[in-house]
Amino acid sequence: MTKLFITGTTGYIGGDCLAMLVANHPEFSYSTLVRSTEKAQQAKAQYPSVRIVIGDLEDSALLERESAAADIVLHTADASDHVGAAKAIIAGLVAGHTKETPGYLLHTGGAGILTWEDSDKNEYGNKSEHVYDDWDGVDELLNLPDHAFHRNVDQLVLEAGTQHADVLKTALVCPPTIYGKGRGPLNQRSRQVYVLANVTLRRKKGPIIGAGQSIWNHVHIQDLSDLYALLIDAAIAGRTDDGLWGPKAYYLAENGEHCWGEIAQATAEAAAKLGYLPEAKTEALDPESAKKYAGYESISWGMNSRGRSQRAREILAWNPSRPSLVDELPGILRVEWQRLQNDS
């Protein structure tokens, strides 16, 4: 029986993945890390067959023990930034597996790592022509600057996939802007576009940082879960295709890109059509003003994160097919409108 240990199942990505996996593979043995008894009860109510492990990312001994006992670890809880958790999971997988029965780590990074050039220049809202590629151009991804966002944790995973290649198979999945309703037990919404929609409704204008020309990739949550499912299927099958696991297994999980200024305009237009706004307007904001209204999340609206997801398509025949980001905007606005009504 395949044993999966999953972190982040009360969150957006992990929750959707768990829902999809339980539906498609009820025969698997699932364990999931949950921080509180209250959340554990909610998760258990939806998934009575899943074993709940109460704990957090600071409990290295717990993470090592659970990872050692699992065949596959799907790490989605603050995975891109929590160094201690990444180290503990890697240590557990290495300790608990052999060359004959290797362990698998599906690690969730983040496409924010590709914004380092904008950060270095301290420029926001301008278009970048730099497009990364996880297949023909993977070497560039493997040699990003050490100070790039998420890079410290990415390096841990990539190095582990090299140093322990005989007992540990790694895949580093880097999703960009995620959208769509999640299927998990608790959090079913993402952040970037949802926060933008929320600000649009509150200020009655779509927020645009700088010239509004920066570009970012996106992916539907269910298409992202499909990618994790394909990786899990490959692990169970014992596939060893070149580039599937290890030091070059870098997956930019995207299905297109959007211009942030255009999304702000489209969000305002969709809000007006729904009757939430009297008319479709936008407003120019500098980064500091945007942070006041929406927190650090808003800075991404002025940055570029452009990549091409070739690896998943080449090796796993990943074929994302869910509705587009623009098509989902009305649904996103309805979610944020209801949240605002509930808060008022």
Backbone torsions as a table, in degrees:
resi	resn	phi	psi	omega
1	MET	NA	127.7	179.9
2	THR	-70.6	130.1	-179.1
3	LYS	-108.2	122.6	178.6
4	LEU	-114.5	133.5	171.5
5	PHE	-113.3	125.5	-174.1
6	ILE	-124.4	132.1	171.4
7	THR	-104.3	145.9	175.1
8	GLY	88.1	22.0	-176.4
9	THR	-74.6	-14.1	172.4
10	THR	-90.3	-0.1	176.7
11	GLY	-96.1	-172.1	-172.4
12	TYR	-73.3	-56.6	-176.3
13	ILE	-70.2	-52.7	-177.9
14	GLY	-61.6	-37.2	179.6
15	GLY	-64.5	-42.7	179.1
16	ASP	-67.3	-40.4	178.5
17	CYS	-61.7	-44.2	-179.6
18	LEU	-61.8	-44.4	179.7
19	ALA	-58.6	-45.2	-179.7
20	MET	-65.9	-43.0	-176.9
21	LEU	-68.0	-44.0	179.9
22	VAL	-62.2	-37.6	178.6
23	ALA	-67.3	-39.4	-175.4
24	ASN	-89.4	-26.9	-176.9
25	HIS	-135.9	68.5	178.7
26	PRO	-65.3	-15.7	-178.6
27	GLU	-78.7	-13.3	179.2
28	PHE	-69.8	156.6	171.8
29	SER	-99.1	117.6	-174.7
30	TYR	-109.6	136.8	170.0
31	SER	-127.9	140.5	-178.5
32	THR	-139.7	139.8	179.6
33	LEU	-85.2	126.2	179.0
34	VAL	-133.1	138.1	-172.0
35	ARG	-77.7	-32.8	-173.3
36	SER	-130.6	157.7	178.7
37	THR	-63.5	-38.6	-179.9
38	GLU	-60.8	-48.0	179.5
39	LYS	-67.5	-34.1	178.4
40	ALA	-61.3	-40.7	179.5
41	GLN	-64.7	-39.1	178.9
42	GLN	-67.1	-41.4	178.6
43	ALA	-66.7	-41.4	-178.8
44	LYS	-65.6	-34.0	178.9
45	ALA	-62.4	-36.4	-179.4
46	GLN	-84.6	-31.6	-176.8
47	TYR	-131.2	77.2	-175.8
48	PRO	-63.2	-23.1	-178.3
49	SER	-85.2	-8.7	-177.8
50	VAL	-84.8	133.0	177.8
51	ARG	-81.7	122.2	-178.9
52	ILE	-93.1	129.9	176.6
53	VAL	-110.5	114.6	-180.0
54	ILE	-81.8	123.6	-180.0
55	GLY	170.2	-178.1	179.2
56	ASP	-137.5	-179.1	-174.9
57	LEU	-71.2	-12.7	178.3
58	GLU	-81.0	-15.3	-177.0
59	ASP	-86.8	82.6	-174.9
60	SER	-63.2	-39.3	-179.0
61	ALA	-62.2	-41.4	178.5
62	LEU	-64.2	-45.8	-179.9
63	LEU	-62.7	-41.2	178.3
64	GLU	-62.7	-45.0	-177.6
65	ARG	-63.6	-46.3	-179.2
66	GLU	-67.8	-37.0	-179.8
67	SER	-69.7	-37.6	178.7
68	ALA	-63.8	-33.4	-176.7
69	ALA	-84.1	-13.7	-175.9
70	ALA	-93.3	152.5	172.0
71	ASP	-80.4	-37.5	-176.4
72	ILE	-136.1	134.4	173.5
73	VAL	-113.4	125.5	173.9
74	LEU	-107.5	108.3	-172.9
75	HIS	-105.5	112.0	-179.1
76	THR	-126.2	-11.5	-175.2
77	ALA	-83.1	105.8	-178.9
78	ASP	48.6	33.0	-171.3
79	ALA	-64.6	-34.7	-173.2
80	SER	-75.8	-13.1	-173.9
81	ASP	-128.3	-11.4	-176.0
82	HIS	-93.7	100.8	-176.4
83	VAL	-63.5	-47.0	-176.1
84	GLY	-59.9	-42.3	-179.8
85	ALA	-65.1	-43.2	179.2
86	ALA	-60.5	-44.2	179.4
87	LYS	-62.4	-42.8	-177.9
88	ALA	-66.2	-43.1	180.0
89	ILE	-64.3	-44.1	178.6
90	ILE	-61.9	-45.4	-179.6
91	ALA	-60.8	-42.3	179.9
92	GLY	-65.3	-44.0	179.3
93	LEU	-62.7	-42.0	179.4
94	VAL	-65.3	-43.3	-177.5
95	ALA	-68.9	-30.7	-173.1
96	GLY	-95.9	5.1	-175.1
97	HIS	-134.7	165.0	-177.7
98	THR	-130.6	174.2	177.7
99	LYS	-60.8	-35.7	-179.3
100	GLU	-73.9	-32.8	179.3
101	THR	-130.7	75.6	-177.9
102	PRO	-68.0	156.4	173.7
103	GLY	-97.4	157.8	-177.4
104	TYR	-123.4	133.7	176.7
105	LEU	-118.1	115.9	172.3
106	LEU	-101.9	102.7	-172.9
107	HIS	-102.3	136.1	179.7
108	THR	-97.2	111.8	173.8
109	GLY	-93.8	-145.9	178.9
110	GLY	-161.6	140.7	-178.3
111	ALA	-71.5	-3.9	172.4
112	GLY	-59.9	-18.7	178.5
113	ILE	-62.0	-24.0	-177.4
114	LEU	-83.6	0.6	-178.7
115	THR	-90.4	5.6	-170.9
116	TRP	-60.9	-32.3	-179.1
117	GLU	-67.0	-41.5	176.9
118	ASP	-63.8	-41.1	179.2
119	SER	-62.8	-43.1	-179.6
120	ASP	-63.7	-38.2	-179.4
121	LYS	-82.1	-15.3	-174.0
122	ASN	55.7	43.5	179.1
123	GLU	-115.4	139.7	-176.9
124	TYR	-137.5	132.6	175.5
125	GLY	98.9	-3.5	-179.6
126	ASN	-97.8	147.9	-179.8
127	LYS	-76.9	139.1	172.9
128	SER	-109.9	140.4	177.3
129	GLU	-91.2	-2.1	-176.2
130	HIS	-78.3	114.3	179.9
131	VAL	-119.0	121.8	179.4
132	TYR	-84.1	162.8	-177.0
133	ASP	-142.8	126.1	-175.6
134	ASP	-88.3	8.0	-179.2
135	TRP	-117.8	-79.7	178.6
136	ASP	-68.8	-27.9	-178.0
137	GLY	-108.2	25.5	-174.6
138	VAL	-63.7	-30.6	-179.3
139	ASP	-59.9	-33.1	177.6
140	GLU	-65.6	-39.8	178.0
141	LEU	-65.7	-35.1	-178.4
142	LEU	-74.5	-11.0	-177.3
143	ASN	-125.1	33.4	175.3
144	LEU	-65.8	157.3	-178.4
145	PRO	-59.6	145.5	-178.4
146	ASP	-60.4	-26.2	-177.3
147	HIS	-87.0	-0.9	179.4
148	ALA	-62.6	145.3	-179.9
149	PHE	-54.1	132.0	179.9
150	HIS	74.1	-6.8	-171.3
151	ARG	-61.4	-36.7	-176.9
152	ASN	-61.7	-39.5	179.6
153	VAL	-77.5	-39.2	176.0
154	ASP	-54.5	-42.4	-179.2
155	GLN	-61.9	-39.1	177.8
156	LEU	-58.5	-44.4	-178.6
157	VAL	-68.8	-45.9	-179.5
158	LEU	-63.4	-41.4	179.0
159	GLU	-67.2	-38.8	177.8
160	ALA	-63.5	-38.0	178.8
161	GLY	-66.2	-20.6	177.2
162	THR	-91.1	-51.4	-174.6
163	GLN	-68.5	-31.8	-176.3
164	HIS	-119.8	35.0	-173.6
165	ALA	-58.7	-24.3	-178.1
166	ASP	-74.8	-32.0	-176.5
167	VAL	-114.4	-12.2	-176.7
168	LEU	-131.2	123.2	177.0
169	LYS	-108.2	122.7	-175.4
170	THR	-116.5	149.0	171.5
171	ALA	-137.9	127.9	-178.2
172	LEU	-107.5	106.9	-176.6
173	VAL	-99.4	122.2	-176.7
174	CYS	-115.9	91.3	177.4
175	PRO	-77.3	148.5	176.2
176	PRO	-92.7	-136.6	173.2
177	THR	-63.6	124.1	179.4
178	ILE	-107.2	144.4	-179.4
179	TYR	-145.6	170.4	-179.4
180	GLY	102.3	156.0	-179.6
181	LYS	-75.3	125.5	177.4
182	GLY	-75.2	160.5	-177.7
183	ARG	-108.8	10.3	-175.9
184	GLY	-78.1	177.2	-174.6
185	PRO	-76.7	-20.7	-177.6
186	LEU	-127.7	-89.3	-175.6
187	ASN	-75.5	120.9	-178.2
188	GLN	-119.0	16.2	-180.0
189	ARG	-129.3	152.6	178.0
190	SER	-91.7	-160.5	-173.6
191	ARG	-119.5	-66.2	-166.5
192	GLN	-49.5	-60.7	-176.6
193	VAL	-72.9	-31.0	179.5
194	TYR	-68.2	-40.6	176.6
195	VAL	-66.7	-39.9	176.9
196	LEU	-60.1	-42.5	178.4
197	ALA	-64.4	-40.3	179.8
198	ASN	-62.2	-45.2	178.5
199	VAL	-64.3	-39.7	178.5
200	THR	-59.5	-42.9	-179.8
201	LEU	-69.7	-38.0	-178.4
202	ARG	-72.4	-39.9	-176.4
203	ARG	-97.4	-7.0	179.1
204	LYS	63.3	26.4	177.7
205	LYS	-153.3	143.0	175.9
206	GLY	-76.3	126.9	-176.2
207	PRO	-79.6	129.3	178.0
208	ILE	-124.5	125.4	179.1
209	ILE	-94.2	126.6	179.9
210	GLY	60.8	-135.5	-179.3
211	ALA	-77.9	-8.4	178.1
212	GLY	71.1	21.9	-174.8
213	GLN	-101.4	-2.9	-178.0
214	SER	-66.0	151.6	-171.9
215	ILE	-126.7	141.6	-178.6
216	TRP	-140.6	148.2	174.2
217	ASN	-78.9	165.4	176.6
218	HIS	-146.5	164.0	177.4
219	VAL	-155.9	142.2	175.3
220	HIS	-73.9	142.0	-176.5
221	ILE	-57.3	-37.7	-178.3
222	GLN	-74.2	-30.4	173.2
223	ASP	-67.2	-37.9	176.9
224	LEU	-63.0	-44.8	178.4
225	SER	-61.4	-36.3	176.5
226	ASP	-59.5	-37.4	179.2
227	LEU	-65.2	-45.1	176.7
228	TYR	-60.6	-39.2	179.7
229	ALA	-62.9	-40.5	178.4
230	LEU	-64.8	-39.0	176.7
231	LEU	-65.1	-40.8	178.4
232	ILE	-64.7	-42.1	177.2
233	ASP	-61.5	-39.5	179.2
234	ALA	-66.1	-38.0	178.5
235	ALA	-64.7	-45.9	-179.2
236	ILE	-62.9	-36.0	179.6
237	ALA	-76.4	-9.3	-179.3
238	GLY	70.8	27.7	-178.6
239	ARG	-68.0	141.1	-178.9
240	THR	-127.9	30.2	-179.9
241	ASP	-51.7	143.2	178.6
242	ASP	-60.5	124.4	178.9
243	GLY	89.2	-2.7	178.9
244	LEU	-73.9	-42.8	-179.8
245	TRP	-125.3	161.9	169.2
246	GLY	95.8	-153.5	-168.1
247	PRO	-63.4	-20.7	179.1
248	LYS	-110.3	7.3	-176.6
249	ALA	-82.3	68.1	-178.0
250	TYR	-108.1	116.0	-174.4
251	TYR	-113.7	106.5	173.1
252	LEU	-83.0	99.6	-169.9
253	ALA	-85.1	79.5	-177.6
254	GLU	-124.9	156.7	173.1
255	ASN	-137.7	57.2	-180.0
256	GLY	117.3	179.8	-178.4
257	GLU	-144.4	162.0	179.5
258	HIS	-136.0	153.0	172.1
259	CYS	-92.4	127.5	-174.1
260	TRP	-62.3	-37.5	178.0
261	GLY	-64.1	-39.6	179.2
262	GLU	-68.4	-36.4	177.8
263	ILE	-67.5	-38.0	176.9
264	ALA	-61.6	-42.5	178.5
265	GLN	-65.8	-45.0	-179.1
266	ALA	-64.9	-34.8	178.4
267	THR	-66.3	-43.8	178.1
268	ALA	-63.2	-39.9	179.3
269	GLU	-65.9	-42.5	179.0
270	ALA	-65.2	-38.7	178.8
271	ALA	-64.6	-38.1	178.5
272	ALA	-67.7	-40.0	179.0
273	LYS	-64.9	-32.6	179.0
274	LEU	-79.4	-7.7	-179.4
275	GLY	85.0	11.8	179.8
276	TYR	-83.0	-23.6	178.7
277	LEU	-128.3	149.2	179.1
278	PRO	-68.9	-30.4	178.3
279	GLU	-158.7	163.5	-177.6
280	ALA	-89.0	107.7	178.1
281	LYS	-128.6	156.6	172.7
282	THR	-124.2	165.9	176.0
283	GLU	-141.5	143.7	177.8
284	ALA	-84.5	132.4	178.2
285	LEU	-129.0	141.9	169.9
286	ASP	-83.4	161.5	-175.8
287	PRO	-54.5	-40.6	-177.7
288	GLU	-66.5	-40.1	177.3
289	SER	-65.3	-41.4	179.3
290	ALA	-60.7	-41.1	179.0
291	LYS	-61.5	-34.6	179.4
292	LYS	-63.8	-35.9	-177.2
293	TYR	-88.3	-27.3	-170.3
294	ALA	-139.1	5.2	179.4
295	GLY	76.8	-174.1	-174.7
296	TYR	-62.9	-25.4	179.6
297	GLU	-51.9	-34.4	-174.4
298	SER	-68.3	-21.7	-179.2
299	ILE	-60.7	-31.8	-178.7
300	SER	-62.4	-23.8	179.5
301	TRP	-66.5	-13.1	179.2
302	GLY	-112.0	14.0	-175.4
303	MET	-121.3	162.8	179.3
304	ASN	-106.5	133.9	172.7
305	SER	-144.0	92.8	-172.7
306	ARG	-118.1	124.8	179.0
307	GLY	-149.2	169.4	176.9
308	ARG	-124.7	127.3	-179.2
309	SER	-91.5	88.1	179.1
310	GLN	-97.9	-33.1	-173.5
311	ARG	-59.9	-48.8	-178.5
312	ALA	-64.2	-35.5	179.6
313	ARG	-71.7	-40.2	-177.9
314	GLU	-69.8	-48.1	-171.9
315	ILE	-89.7	-39.1	-171.8
316	LEU	-108.2	-1.0	-177.3
317	ALA	55.5	35.9	176.3
318	TRP	-62.7	131.2	-175.7
319	ASN	-134.4	77.6	-179.3
320	PRO	-59.8	134.4	-172.0
321	SER	-143.0	8.4	-177.1
322	ARG	-76.2	170.8	-178.3
323	PRO	-56.7	153.3	-178.5
324	SER	-72.1	165.9	178.0
325	LEU	-60.3	-44.9	-179.7
326	VAL	-62.8	-39.8	178.8
327	ASP	-64.1	-28.9	-177.8
328	GLU	-85.8	-9.6	-175.4
329	LEU	-56.9	-43.2	178.0
330	PRO	-58.4	-41.5	178.0
331	GLY	-65.1	-39.9	177.4
332	ILE	-62.7	-43.2	178.9
333	LEU	-64.3	-38.1	178.3
334	ARG	-62.8	-41.3	177.9
335	VAL	-60.7	-47.5	-177.2
336	GLU	-71.7	-33.5	176.6
337	TRP	-63.1	-44.0	179.9
338	GLN	-65.8	-38.5	177.5
339	ARG	-61.4	-42.3	179.0
340	LEU	-65.1	-38.1	178.3
341	GLN	-65.3	-39.3	-179.4
342	ASN	-67.7	-30.6	-178.5
343	ASP	-81.4	-19.4	-174.3
344	SER	-81.9	NA	NA
